[in-house]
Every structure is written in C-alpha cells, then in structure tokens.
Amino acid sequence: MAEKKQNILIVEDDPTFGIMLQTWLNKNGYQAALVGSIEQAKKEVEKVFYKLILTDLRLPDGDGIVFMSWVKEKINSKIQTIVMTGFAEVQTAVLAMKMGAFDYLRKPINTSVLQSKIEAALNADEETVTLAEPITKTVIVKGKSLVMQRLYKHIDLVAPTKMSVLILGESGTGKEYIARLIHDSSRRKNAPFIAVDCGSLSKELAPSELFGHKKGSFTSAVSDKKGVFELAAGGTVFLDEVGNLPYDVQKQLLRALQEQKIRPIGAVKDIDTDIRIIAATNENIEKAISEGKFREDLFHRINEFMLQLPPLRDRIEDLEEFALFFLQQANDELGKNIKGIDELALAELKRQQWTGNLRELRNVIRRSVLFADGDMIEIGDLPVFSNSVNQQVTRKQQQERDSYALRPDNEKEQIEAALEKARGNKTVAAKLLQIDRKTLYNKMHLYGISL
C-alpha cells in the first residue's frame, strides 16, 4: 500500500469533478489539494512538496503536459505526474509519456484504476514508467438527426483526402469530436492526432510549442524540444479555436503549411513535415479578416473544406442519445447506477435552449446523476434552468428551501421546524426561513421559543 497522508495536488478547472476527486483522495488516506489553473498550481508546488500531481490536459491558462515539464525542470524531477483528460486516445497518451508523465487517465475515471495508478506512482523509482490501463479510442456518439446525417456524409467524403478542414460551430458543440472522427476515418488513423488550444498560445510561446526549439536558443531552453508539428509526423494536428491565434504566429503557421517545412527555434536547417490540418473556431473568421485580425491567405489555406456543426437546439432529436451517453459516463465517474431518464425529465431537457450545447448538457446530466435518489433521473433532479449555464441548484433543493420560507400562518411551528432542521443553528434557520437573523430572534422572543 502507498504511504498514507502523502501530498497529492489536483490541477482541474472543473470544480464539480475536482471536488469529487479531492474528497475521494482525502477519504482514502491521502492529503489532497485542489487548484483550477496552471498559475495557481505553480504557486502551490513552489511552497509545498507534492510527490504526485494529477493534472488535467486542458486548463484555462495552458496545457497540462507543458506544466508537467515545467515542474520536472524547475521544481523536482522526481515528482510524478498523472495526466487526466476527457479526450483520451493513444497518441495523446504516448505524447504525455514521452514528455515524462508517469501515467495517463481518461475521464470518466474508474476509482479502482485511479487507486492502483496512484499507488504505483507513489511507490515508483524515478526511472519507472508504466502504462497500466489499456487506452482506447474516444467513443464518439453520432446523432440521428437529418442535419447530422448530412454532416457525416460530408465527413465520409473528406476524411480519406489530404484536404485541410475548417470546422465552424458554437462553443460546446463537439468540434474536437468531429475532428477526431475525421482523423480516425482517414488514412492517417494509425499516426498521431494532436490537439492544440490556440487560445493558450502566446506570441512568445507559440513558435516553440508548434515547431520546437534547440537547447540554448533562449533563456529557459535547457534542452532540445520537439514541437507539435514534428511529434504529429504523418498524422493530424487539430488547431482548436484557430481564430485566437496571435497575428504574428499566423504568418509562421502559413509558411509551415505552404512549404511543408518547419524550423525549430535556434536551428539552422528546416525539417520536412507531413501533417494534415484540421482547424476549428466559434469566431466569425470573415469579420476577423475584415478587421485585420486574421490573415486571409491563412484562412484560404485551412479552409479547403468547411463543415458547419449545428448547435444542440437545432438538432434536439439527438439530445436523448447524448444524454444517455453522458449518464453512463457520470455513473462510472461517480460510482452510481442510474438506469435512465424518465419521460417528464427528458421532456424538460428538450425544452431548453442549451446555449452551452453538449458541454452544458454533460454538466447538467452529471449533476443530476449526483443528486438522483432513485434509479432514474426525475424532473426534481434537474437543475433550475436559467440564463446562467452554471446554475447548480436542483429543483429538490429549491423546493426544500421554498417549503421552509416563512408564511403569515403558523409562524411559530414554521420557526420551530426550521430550527430543528438546522439543528439549532440560528443563521442556517434564518436562511431556511428566508429572513435575517435579527427578525428570527425577534420572532423567537415573540413566540416564547427558547433562544
């Protein structure tokens, strides 16, 4: 068994998943801390020694693999890292391992697999590298709507070709899933698929991340580094949110695509490249071109074939299939066994606008599985939908709050019931009654209720 109370750092920007993982670790004898960004994580590892870091692959301010490399270079090379991602597939796992990760976990996380990997990492020698879990291709759910069937026909046409593909669609519609489907249906399917979050690439960082660098080419270049274009040789590079790519970097990217050559920073010779580009954005690229924010020549280079991914509200007949898929993921992740979604709850889901698309639906289903008491998701388990996609109060919670709200009749009995529910805590009881503490004390005095 692993030594108990060893420090583990969780770097995860999904608060619900992060807290669930932290709670599980603490209950199982570890001392877990949770942060939501690379910036916070760097501050944490500089003041506390963590023998193991569990980091998400995609973070708001950067890439988990890049953070892992920074930890080993700047803090301590003996710190083990397990990379977690919801977009698991073989090539990303291999990339993580090559960059120094101890192991790799795909979401939803199986706690028994997590336990074994944590123990192996905490007890490993510095040189030990394992890949205990067989990693499979991402499961892709295909909608049955007519609009999606037309899209799949277009994918079947373009996938076997060498054409660059531009995927347009709102945030959360599943653009990366479509990119992976194209890759897995192409002649490059056995070569790497590497996704790049263009929004996290600064003008200074991008050339090194995309094209690599040589040792000593700049202050922090302590060793040679291969860029994404070289690591993905023979495969596919997915440029996610390409509209956010810094303008100066766009010129460098265009040259690489046109000449099929790259030159790492500090190198004197070009390197031939053989990659396919799939790009995606939720930005209005044509507007960005007219405003001088995006190069028109680069747009034409990546837009040899365009796919428009419709929002969930325009293919609502696909909702049930995706909801049940997310339900099974949540069951595995949360250790529950919810069988399905009842008719009333499903009808309520289909009435929503889903401004956050599939990402919002996944979060709603996950929270609903967490709160469900029976073996089906019922309407009371769903969030109270509002304009905010981050609303996390369930209908059951809201109904309970409303049931304790103080009404003119039988105030004494209501106050006593709220105090009993709050176990005598006056602050909590006042919140249940939806009055302030001063009013509660006044009414307790009025009705002779013991303070």
CORRA-V312940 format. One record per residue. N is the residue number from 0. RES is the residue in one letter. PSI is psi in degrees with one decimal (999 if undefined). Layout:
n=[N N]
res=[RES RES]
psi=[PSI PSI]
//
This chain:
n=[0 1 2 3 4 5 6 7 8 9 10 11 12 13 14 15 16 17 18 19 20 21 22 23 24 25 26 27 28 29 30 31 32 33 34 35 36 37 38 39 40 41 42 43 44 45 46 47 48 49 50 51 52 53 54 55 56 57 58 59 60 61 62 63 64 65 66 67 68 69 70 71 72 73 74 75 76 77 78 79 80 81 82 83 84 85 86 87 88 89 90 91 92 93 94 95 96 97 98 99 100 101 102 103 104 105 106 107 108 109 110 111 112 113 114 115 116 117 118 119 120 121 122 123 124 125 126 127 128 129 130 131 132 133 134 135 136 137 138 139 140 141 142 143 144 145 146 147 148 149 150 151 152 153 154 155 156 157 158 159 160 161 162 163 164 165 166 167 168 169 170 171 172 173 174 175 176 177 178 179 180 181 182 183 184 185 186 187 188 189 190 191 192 193 194 195 196 197 198 199 200 201 202 203 204 205 206 207 208 209 210 211 212 213 214 215 216 217 218 219 220 221 222 223 224 225 226 227 228 229 230 231 232 233 234 235 236 237 238 239 240 241 242 243 244 245 246 247 248 249 250 251 252 253 254 255 256 257 258 259 260 261 262 263 264 265 266 267 268 269 270 271 272 273 274 275 276 277 278 279 280 281 282 283 284 285 286 287 288 289 290 291 292 293 294 295 296 297 298 299 300 301 302 303 304 305 306 307 308 309 310 311 312 313 314 315 316 317 318 319 320 321 322 323 324 325 326 327 328 329 330 331 332 333 334 335 336 337 338 339 340 341 342 343 344 345 346 347 348 349 350 351 352 353 354 355 356 357 358 359 360 361 362 363 364 365 366 367 368 369 370 371 372 373 374 375 376 377 378 379 380 381 382 383 384 385 386 387 388 389 390 391 392 393 394 395 396 397 398 399 400 401 402 403 404 405 406 407 408 409 410 411 412 413 414 415 416 417 418 419 420 421 422 423 424 425 426 427 428 429 430 431 432 433 434 435 436 437 438 439 440 441 442 443 444 445 446 447 448 449 450]
res=[M A E K K Q N I L I V E D D P T F G I M L Q T W L N K N G Y Q A A L V G S I E Q A K K E V E K V F Y K L I L T D L R L P D G D G I V F M S W V K E K I N S K I Q T I V M T G F A E V Q T A V L A M K M G A F D Y L R K P I N T S V L Q S K I E A A L N A D E E T V T L A E P I T K T V I V K G K S L V M Q R L Y K H I D L V A P T K M S V L I L G E S G T G K E Y I A R L I H D S S R R K N A P F I A V D C G S L S K E L A P S E L F G H K K G S F T S A V S D K K G V F E L A A G G T V F L D E V G N L P Y D V Q K Q L L R A L Q E Q K I R P I G A V K D I D T D I R I I A A T N E N I E K A I S E G K F R E D L F H R I N E F M L Q L P P L R D R I E D L E E F A L F F L Q Q A N D E L G K N I K G I D E L A L A E L K R Q Q W T G N L R E L R N V I R R S V L F A D G D M I E I G D L P V F S N S V N Q Q V T R K Q Q Q E R D S Y A L R P D N E K E Q I E A A L E K A R G N K T V A A K L L Q I D R K T L Y N K M H L Y G I S L]
psi=[149.6 148.0 132.3 157.7 25.0 143.2 129.6 131.9 129.3 124.6 100.7 126.0 -2.4 103.8 -41.1 -50.0 -42.1 -44.8 -39.2 -44.5 -42.1 -44.1 -43.9 -44.1 -44.8 -37.7 -22.7 21.8 6.0 165.7 98.7 136.0 150.4 129.9 160.7 5.2 164.2 -39.6 -46.3 -38.4 -40.5 -42.0 -37.6 -44.9 -16.1 -18.3 -18.9 138.3 123.1 124.1 -24.3 138.7 128.2 112.1 138.1 153.2 -39.9 122.2 158.6 -31.4 23.3 -162.1 134.9 -33.4 -39.1 -42.0 -42.9 -43.1 -38.8 -43.0 -47.2 -31.8 -42.1 -28.9 -66.2 121.6 -15.0 -9.3 125.4 148.5 134.3 122.7 132.8 141.9 149.5 -0.7 53.1 137.0 164.8 -45.4 -39.9 -38.7 -46.0 -41.3 -45.3 -42.0 -40.8 -33.0 -1.1 4.9 142.4 -41.6 -171.9 136.2 138.0 144.1 145.7 144.4 129.9 121.3 -30.4 -38.3 -42.1 -45.8 -47.0 -37.0 -37.6 -46.2 -40.7 -41.9 -41.9 -22.5 6.2 149.3 160.8 -35.8 -9.5 129.0 127.1 159.5 76.5 -30.4 123.4 130.6 129.1 166.4 151.1 132.3 125.0 121.6 124.4 124.5 159.5 0.2 156.2 -40.2 -36.3 -34.2 -38.6 -39.3 -42.3 -34.4 -39.9 -38.0 -43.3 -34.0 -44.4 -26.0 -44.6 -9.5 178.3 3.7 141.6 144.2 134.1 121.6 121.3 143.9 156.8 161.6 133.5 6.2 -9.4 35.6 -37.5 -34.6 -41.5 -40.1 -41.6 -36.3 -42.0 -47.5 -47.7 -16.9 4.9 174.9 -7.0 10.0 -24.6 -0.3 171.3 147.8 116.8 124.5 137.6 124.3 98.7 -26.1 -22.2 -1.5 111.9 167.0 -33.9 -36.4 -34.4 -49.0 -39.6 -42.9 -40.5 -41.8 -9.2 178.3 164.4 150.0 131.4 1.9 -20.1 173.5 -47.0 9.0 81.1 -8.5 164.4 146.8 130.9 136.3 174.1 -41.2 -33.5 -39.7 -28.5 16.2 127.0 -5.9 -143.2 136.3 123.9 113.4 94.6 136.4 53.1 -23.0 -16.5 1.3 129.5 142.2 -40.3 -32.9 -27.8 -38.5 -42.8 -39.8 -42.8 -44.2 -43.8 -39.0 -39.1 -42.1 -11.3 40.1 149.3 158.0 109.9 151.0 128.5 -5.6 158.2 -8.3 148.8 157.0 129.5 142.9 147.6 88.7 159.0 139.8 127.6 124.5 157.8 151.7 152.5 7.6 158.7 94.7 -40.4 -37.0 -41.5 -35.4 -45.4 -27.1 1.4 20.5 -16.4 136.9 129.9 -36.6 -35.8 -38.7 -46.6 -29.7 -38.0 -8.8 48.9 -25.2 125.0 137.7 130.6 115.2 116.1 151.5 161.2 -35.3 -19.3 0.7 49.8 -21.0 -13.1 -10.6 -45.1 -42.4 -44.6 -39.8 -41.8 -34.5 -45.9 -32.6 -45.0 -39.0 -44.7 -38.5 -48.6 -40.0 -38.8 0.7 35.0 176.0 55.8 130.8 -31.8 -162.1 125.6 168.7 -40.8 -43.0 -41.7 -40.3 -38.6 -41.2 -39.0 -15.4 -13.3 161.0 -26.6 59.2 -23.4 2.3 -142.2 -31.4 -41.6 -42.2 -42.9 -42.8 -39.7 -45.1 -40.8 -46.2 -37.3 -40.1 -40.1 -40.7 -13.7 132.6 -33.4 -157.1 6.2 148.7 121.2 169.3 -30.2 -16.4 -14.1 155.2 161.2 101.5 141.1 -171.8 -17.5 124.4 -5.4 6.8 125.1 10.5 121.9 163.1 -37.6 -44.4 -43.1 -40.6 -38.1 -42.6 -44.9 -32.5 -24.0 -7.7 131.2 129.0 161.0 -33.2 142.0 45.7 -39.3 -48.9 -37.4 -42.7 -42.6 -38.7 -40.9 -40.2 -38.5 -44.0 -37.8 4.0 39.5 -4.3 112.1 -35.0 -46.1 -41.4 -40.5 -38.0 -41.0 -40.4 -11.7 43.3 167.7 167.6 -38.7 -43.6 -39.9 -47.4 -41.8 -42.8 -35.5 -40.8 -41.8 -41.7 8.1 28.0 131.4 130.7 999]
//
